[in-house]
């Protein structure tokens, strides 16, 4: 069957073996119809995310056939994701532009606000002054702090210097953290400083559990080495004794203060003299003969290095640093493809590894082209980069100011958090001043509020991939997912996110890792429930990840193949099979919601307890559509048993309940429509039908929900 042509929700009569149905009274689902919990237009707020890929993948995704298949999901707006930010790279969103040092094709890049040819593809550029060992993209870069080469160096971001922040240098100390892999005795440090160097710095060691990662290690603290506080530094190559006796630790933090504001010879760019530069670092012990023994691993590749985290990285780079493995679809390609459906796209700018001038030119270009852009998201995944909230806020305000000078009315937000469980991060100095919040988002908001700039923070964006166990049973995960999301949103408000700032879910999926769940019915159930539950908790917009055709892959921790994918692709990159995530999106956009669009009102529901007093594995979400009909999304998260459900509407007193009137439309998607044949990389669906549809004469009859299924009933 040609899956690209099978876009209509048609099907066959629903049948189910009686043995699968529990012999008990139907589960009562009650729509609480007194007052809606949310009102929204699905065609404007249910969207999809477009990601960056390598050059070859980006070139094949946007064929006319692939675009037609993606459009048939009927999702509305697009969230443009920025892979270069995850890769610790600068983004040349337009290949035309200028270097700060044009004669040598290097320095700080600003893309042109105009283009002589359509922009079909853009690239990330590696940063030769990189400090972090690993990254969250292709992870094929490395730190210059322990690469074994003293001619290279790490340098902090010059835009965090008082010259740009207009703040005291004390506000934004820079730092690095070394993970030795195992606890080792340390009583000495050797630094080969670059220019500029710190006039003051200090070394601390971690006192907590040495077996846990430093950023998920809440029961410890940083303690200073007895002789780890250095003042009056003159840079150069220095060997320090940190105390009379070694301290056994796995983690060491180096905090940098008071830049020398010196630059390497021949530099005429003032940014080269801002921040701090370190050519190489060694940590270890000094024996009785005065010989230093290094405990760190040095290599020009991440796998051979001691892992290092850093506070920031200088976005300086060269034309030769182009990375074809970090490619982005060009703005002209996306906007002219029809994927945006004429709606405003959520557009990112670089932040951590870019400059404000490049962001301003990006907005100027989009306005000159007449492309619909209302919101711009500044940066992506600062928590994944372990960025201090104050550092992120200082850069955020500079980029916001640059954008406002182009368009004072642009809506600006972020920070596109990688996870909502970030309060345990322990890398930076604690902020315990009276009246100050200690959470990441609380400190970020405090920084903006003190500077009277909270108006520049118009939406809070985040990604939602709650599960890392990609090989386990999905049923327990599906059961806990709704409460996990609701709890995370509530904690964000309690942590300091103001009530008036809306939530934007810029990406969502079962896991950030490849999982067989993502290409099965459980992944489809997760997707639709994530959207329905998010909007029941006042979500503003949500964007599904995995929109583009994809291949199967697997994680080292799991031999089973999967991927976040609406479509599986053939070797040429064309759509081969429509997957459950696609049909789930279709159920949202054309069955649960009125496919004609318009204002929908979402109402709370109540699901009765089962015979054992426990909550049944059934989710229920109700819409009152602009066509005057009620639509109920019913999810059976049980992988083994079917459940019978009766639906009623309660308005006013509890006794005033009414059943939905027929005729009613009923859609279902279960193992009767889809089964997957696992065959490693060559796996594909063995049964792949659209959701089944039929008209029932009365909606008052109990509805049978097959195991692991999605059901939508629409009636009056």
N, C-alpha and C positions, 0 to 999 in steps of 0.2 A: 504493500500500500504506500502511496505517496503521502508521507506524513505532513509535508508542507501544505498540501491541499486540504488535509483533513482538519479544518479549522472550525467547522460548525459543531456545536454540542448536540450530537445526535447519538442514538444508541438503541438498546434493546430493552425488553421487559426485564425487571429485576427478579432474580430468583435466588433462593438461599436454602441450603439444606436445613431441615427443621432441627436436626441434632445440634446445630451450632447455636441455637437460640435458647437462652435461659428460660426455664419455666417459672416465671415470676411476673408480677405486675409491671407494666411499662414504667420506665423512668419518666417522671414528670418534669418537663421543661416549661417554665413560666416566664413569659415576657412581662417585665415590669413597665407597663406602658404609661405611667403617670408623667414622667418627665425624661427627655432624652439626656444621655450622658455626653453626647457629642453630636455636632452637625458639621457635615463636610461634603465636598464634591469629589467622589472617588476618581474621576478622570483627571483631576488636578493634583491629587495627593498620593495616589498609588502609582509608583514608578519603578524604574529599573536602573541599575548602575552599569556604566561602561568602564572597563578597566584598561590599564596599560598592559602591554605584552612585549614580546620581542619583535624584531622587525618583520620576520616572515609571517608571524601570526597576525599582526596588525594589518598586513597587506592583503590577507585572505578573508578576514572576518566580514568586511564590508562589501560583499558582493550583493547584487540586486536580489538574488534569491534568498540569501541569508537575511537581508534587511526585511524582505517581505515576511519571512517566517517570524522574525522578532516582533514586527509590528502586529502580527496576528494575535499575540498575547493580549493585546488591547490595553496594555499598561500605558499610563500617561506620561508624566515628565521623566527626565533623565537626570541622574546624578553622575557627573564626570569625575572619576577617581584618578588620583595623581600618584602613580607608582614611583616616580622619581623621588618623591619625598621619603618613601619607605626605603629606597635604595641609597640614601645619603648622597643625592646628586642634585645638581642645579638643572633647571628645566628651561630649554630653549623652545618655548611654545611656538615661536616663529623662527624658522631657520635663518631669516634675514634679521640683522640687528648689528649692534656695535659692541666692541670690546673697550674696556677702559684703557687698555694698552694695545691699540690697533696694530702698531708696527710689529709686535711679536705675537699677535692673535692670542692674547691671554688677559687675565685679570677678572673683572666683574662684567657680566654680560647683561645687556638690555635688548630684548627683542624689539623689532620695529613695530610701530603701531599701524603700519600698512604693509601690504605684500604685493609683489609684482606677479605672483602666481598663486593659485589656490593652495592653502595649507592642508595637505593630505596626511602628513605624518610629522611628528615632532619627537625630540629625543631628550633623554637625560644625559648629563655629563658628569663623569666621576670627579671627585674632589681630591686633588693630590695633597691637601692639608688635612686629610681625614684622621680622626682620632679613635672612633669606635671600631672594634674588631669585627663584629657581625652586624648584619642588617636584616631587614624584614622583607626584602625583595628576592633577588637572585643569590644574595650572600656570596658574591665572588670578589669582594673587595677586602681590604685589610687596614689595620691601624698603622700609622707612621710612627707611633710612640715606641713600639717594640718590633720594628721590622728589620733591625740589625743594620740600618743604614743611617749614619749621622748626617748625611747630606739632605735627607728628607726631614720633614717636621710636621707636627700637629700644631694648628693654630686655632684659637677660639674665634667666635664670630665678632668682627669689629663693630657690628651694629648694636652690640651690648655694651659698648664703651660710652662713657658720659658724653662724648662728642655728639652721639646720636640720641641717647636716652634722655639727656638733660637731667640725669639723676646723679646722686653721689655714687662713687665707685663702690662704696660699702654695700649698696643695695643689691648688687648682682655679682657676688664672688663666683669665679669659675672653678671647675673641679674635674678630676678624673678619679675613677675607681678601678683598681686592678684586682682581678680574680685569679689567684694562683692555682686554682683547681683543688688543692688540698691545703689544710693548715700546715704552715711551715714556720720555723724560727726566723724572725726578722729583727735585725738590730742596726741595719745600715741601708742607705739609699744613695744612689748615684744618679745625677741629672746632668744631661747635656742640654743646656738651655739654648733656645734660639733667640731671635729678636722679633718682637719685644719680650722681655722676661719679667717675672714678678719681683717686686722689691720686698714683698712679704709673702710667705707661704707657710703651710703647716701640713704635717702628716699625721693621720689618725689610723687606728686599727679597729676592726670590728670585734665586739665582745660577745656577739650572739652565737647561735647555732652555726657551726662551720660546715654543716652538711646541706644547708638550704641555700638557694639562690639569695643574693643580697636584697633583691627587691621583693621578696616574699618571705621576709625574715623579721617579723615584728617584735620579737622578744629580746633584741639586743640593742646596742648603742655604739656610737663612735667614741673612742677614748683616745686622747693624745699620746703619742710616744713621748717619753720623758724629755727628750731633746729634739722634739719634732717641730718646734715653733721657730721659724727663721725670720729675722728682720735684717734690713740693710743688705739684701742680696745684690750682688753685682753681676749675676748671670754667669755665663761660662760653663765649664765642666767641673762639677763639684762632687765630692764624696763626703757624705755626712754620717756620723755616728748618731744613732737615734736613742741610745741608752746603754747603760752598763751591762744589761742582760737582755738576751733576745726575748721577744714576745712572739708566742706561737699564734698565728692567725692566718686566715685564708684571704681576707679582704683588707686592702689598704686604700685610703683615700688621700689624695693630694689636693689641697684647696689653695687657690691662687688669688692674691690680692695686690693692688697697687701696681699697675703696669708701668714699665720703664718708658713706654711710648717711644722706643727706638725702633729703627727699621734696618733691614739688611741693606748693604751698600747698593746704591744705584736706583733704589725705588723712589719714584716720585708720587706715588699714590698714598695719601694720608692714611688710608685704611690699613696699609701694611704696618703701621706703627701703633695700631690699636688692638688691645687684647693681650694675649699671652701666647708664646710659642715654645714648644719643647721638642728637641730633636730626638732624644732617646732617653729611656728610663730603665734603671736597673734596681732591683730590690733584693736584699739578701743579708749576709752576715760577714763580719770581719773577724778572722781568726787571730790567735795570739801573735802571729808573725806579721800581722797587719795586711794580710791578703784578703781581698774581697771575693766572696763566693756568691754568684748570682743565682737567685731562685726563680727568675722569670724565664720564659721561653721567647726567643726572638726569631722571626721569620717573615718573609715577604709574602705570606699568605695566611689567611685567618686560621686554618687548621693547625698551623705550627706555632701560633702565638699564645701567650697568656691573654685571656680575654680582658678587654678594657672597655669601660663605659666612660663617656665624656659629657660635659655639660653643653657644649656647642661646638660647631665646626665652621671654619671660614669658608664661604662660598666661592672663593677664588678658584679658577680653573683655566684650562687651555683648550684650544680648538682640537687638539689631539686626544682629549679626554672623552670624546663622544662614545657613548655606550649603546650599540645597536640592540642590545638585549633589554634595554629599558626604553621602549618606544610607546608613544601615545597617539591615538587617532587625532588627526589635525582638526582644528575647529571648523574649517570649511567643510571637511568631509562629514562630520557629525551633523552639523546644522542643516546641510543640504541633503542629507540622506533620507529625511522624513521620519527618523526615529524619535525626534523631539515632538512630533505632531503639532508643530507650531507653538508649543508651550515654552515657557522660560526654563532654561536648563540651569541646574545648580552647578555653578562653575567654580573650580578651586583656583587658588594661587599657591605658588611655593611660599614658604615662610622660613623654615629652619635653615634651608640651604639655598636661599635666593635673596634678592634685594628688592626693596620697595619700588624702585624705578621700573623693574621688570613687571611687577604686578600692575602698576599704573598704566604702563603701555598696553598690557593685556586688555584692561577694561576699555581703554581708548580705542583699541582695534575692534573689539566686539561692538562698541557703540557705532563706530564708523561703518561697519558692515551691516548694521541694523538688526543684529541678532537679538532675540528676546532673552535678556538676562536681568533678573531682578535681585537675585541673591548671590553673594560670593562667599565661599568658604575658605578661610585662611589656614592653609597648612593641612596636614593629615597625620594622625596618630602620634602626637607628642609624647603620650605616655609610653608608647612602644620605643621611642627614642630616649626615654628616661629624662625628659627635659624638666627642669625646675619650673614651677608655675609662674614665678616672677619673671624668669627669662622669657618664657613663652609670651607672657602678657606684654613685656617691654617690646618685643618684636611685633606682636599683634597690633599694638597701638601705632607703631610707625607705618605698617602696611595699611592700616585703616585710614590714617591721615593721607597717605599717598592716593588711595582710592577715592576718598572724599574730594580731593582736589580735582579729580576728573569728573566725578558725578556725586554731588552732595546727597542725592537721594538713594544711592545704592544701599541695599540691606546687607549687612556684614555679620558673619557669625563663625562658629567653629566650636571646639577645636578638633572635631572628628576624633573622639577618643577611641582607642583600640579596644578598650574594655571598660566596663563600668565598675570593675572591682580594683580600684587603683589606690585606695587609701592606705595600703600597707607599704607603699614605696618609702624606702629608708635612705635614699642616696644623699639627700641634701640636708643642710642644717635645719633643725627643728625651729619652727616659728611659734614660740610660746608666749609672746607678748600679750598682756591683758587685752581682751577685746578682739584678738586676732584668731581666725579660724585655722585649723591645722590640716584640713583636707586639701587635696589638689585643687578642686574646683572652688573651694572656699577662699584659698589664698589667691587664686586667679581673679576672682570677683573682687576681693579686697583691694588688689593692686589697681584694678580699674576704677573702683569706687573712690579711693583716696585721690585719684587724679581726675575725678569727675568725668570719666569717660565710659561709664556703664552703658550709655546710649549707643555706643559702637558695638555692643554685644547683643545682637538682635535675635539670635537663635543658638541653641545648644545642639551640636551635631555629635553623633556617636555611631559606632558600628556594633552589631549584635550577632556574635558567634559564641553562644554560651557553653558549648561542650567541646572538651578536648579528648575525651575517651571515644575515639572514632570506631573502635571495634566491638564495644559492648552492646548490650541489648538497648534498642532505642525506647522501649516502652516506659521505663522509669524516667528517662529524660523528658519524654513528651508529657508525662504526668506533672513534672515539676517546673516545666518551662514557663507556664503562665505566671506562677507566683514569683519565679526568679525575675522576670521582666518587671512586674509590678513593684517588687521590692527594690530593685535597682533604681527605678525612677523615683520612688519615695525617698531612698537614701540620698540621691542627688539633691533633692529639695532640702532635706535636713542638713546636708553638708554645706549648703550655702548658695545653691542656684536659685535666683529669685523666681517667684511664682509666675511673673509675667513673661518670662523667657521661654518660648516653646521648644519642644523636643523635635529634632529631625533625625530620623534613623537613615543615615546615608548608605548603609549596606546592611543586609541581614542574610543569615543562612544558618544551617544546623551547626556547622563547625568551620573554623578557619582552616582546618586540615581536610584532606581528601577522605571521604567516608562512603562506604556502600549505602549508608542510610540516605545520603543526598540524592541517589538515583533510584530510590524506592518510595513506597507509599508513605512511610514514616516521615521522610524528608518533606514530602508535599504537605502532609498534615502540619508539620512544624511551620512551614511557610505561611499557610493561610491563617493558622491560629496566631502567629506572631503579628500579622497585620491586624486581625480583628481585635486581639487583646490590646495591642498598642493604641489603637484608636478608641477603645473603651476607656483608656487611661489618658485621654486628651493628647495623643500624638498628633503632630502637625503634618508630617509627610513621611513616607517609608519607601525605600528603594531596594528591590530584590537584586541580589548578586547572582552571577552566573547566567546573565542574559545572552551572552554570545555563545555560538557553538563551541564545544570543548571536547577534548579527548579524556579518556579515563586515565587515572593516575592512582598511585597508592603511597602511603607514608611508610617510613622505615619501621614504625611501631606496629603497623597493621598490614598483613599481606593481601587484604581484600581491596579491590579496586573501586573507585568512585570519583565523584567530583561534584561541585556545585554547578549544575548545568541544566538549563532549559532544553538544550538540544545536544545530542552527541553528533560529532562531525566525522566525516570520512577523511581519508589521508590528505585530500586536497583542501580540507577546511570547510567543506560545504555541509549543510544540515543533512544528517542521515536519519536520525530518530528524534521525535518529540518526546520529552521525558516527563515524569510526574510533576516536576516543578512547573512546567509549561501548562499542563492541564489544570493544575491547581490555580495558577494565575488566571486562566480563562474562567474558572468557576467563580473567582472573585469578581472579575470585571464584567462578565456577561450573564451570570446566574444570580449570585448573591446581590450584586448591585444592578441597578437598571442600566443596561448597556447604552441607553441614550444619554446618560449623564444626568446632571442636575443635583440639587441639594438633597442629601440623605440624612436622616436622623437615626443615630444608633441608640438603642435602649439596653439597659441592663437585663440580665436573665438570671433565673434561679433554677438550679438543677437539684432535684430531690435526692436525698441519700438513698443508698441501696438497702436491701433487706438486712445486711450486716451492720448498718449504721455508718458505713464508710462512703465517702464520695465515689460515685461510679466514674469509670474512665471515659466520661463523655463531656465534651465542651460544647457550649451553645452561645451563639451571638446573633442578635436580632437587629434588622434595619427596617425602618419605615421609608419606603422609596417614594420618589416624586410621582410615580404612576399610581399612588394610592394603595399599593399592595405591601403586605408584610413579608419579609424574607428572613428565614432563619438558617444559619449555618450550623450544622451539627457534625461533630467530629467524634469518631470512636477510636480512641487511642489504644484499645485492647487488641493485642495481636492474635488472641486465641478465640475469643467469643464474640458473638453478635449481641446486640442489645436492642430492646424495643423501647421507643420513645413516644410520648404523647406531648403535643405542643398546645399551650393555651395562652391567652392574653389576659392580663389582669390590669384593670383600670379602676381607680378609686378603691373602695373597700376590698379586703382580701377575698371576700366571698364572690365578688363580681368578676368572674372569669368567663371568657368566651373562647371557643375553638376557632381556628382559622376555617373560613368557608371555601369550599371547592366551587368549580374545579380549580385544582392547584397544580403548578408545575413542580416536578420532583426530579432532581439530578442526583446521581450517585457515581462515586469513583472508588473502586476497590480492586481486589485481586481478580474479580470477574473481568475487569478491563485491562489490568496490567500485571505482568510478571516479568522478572528479569532472569536471563540466563547468564550466570557468571562464567566467564572464560578468560580471566586475566584481562589484559589490555584489549582483547577482542570481544569482551562481553557486550551483550546487547539485549534488548527486550525480546522475549519469546512470545509475549502477548502484549499488544499495544493498541488499545481501542480508546476512543474518546469517552468521556463520562457518559453514562447512560441517562436518557431522558424519557420521561413518560408523564402523562397527565392523569392525575387521580381525581376521582369524582368528589371525594370529600376529604378535607384535610384533618378531619377529626379522628380518622382511623390511625391507630398507632403505627409508627414508622419503624421498620427494621433497619438497624445500622449494621452492615457487615463488619467483620473484624478489620481493623486498621483501614478506615474508610472516611471519605468526605461526602456529606449529604447536604443539599440545599433544597428547601421547600419554600415555595412562593405562593401565597394565597391572599384572600381578602379577610 
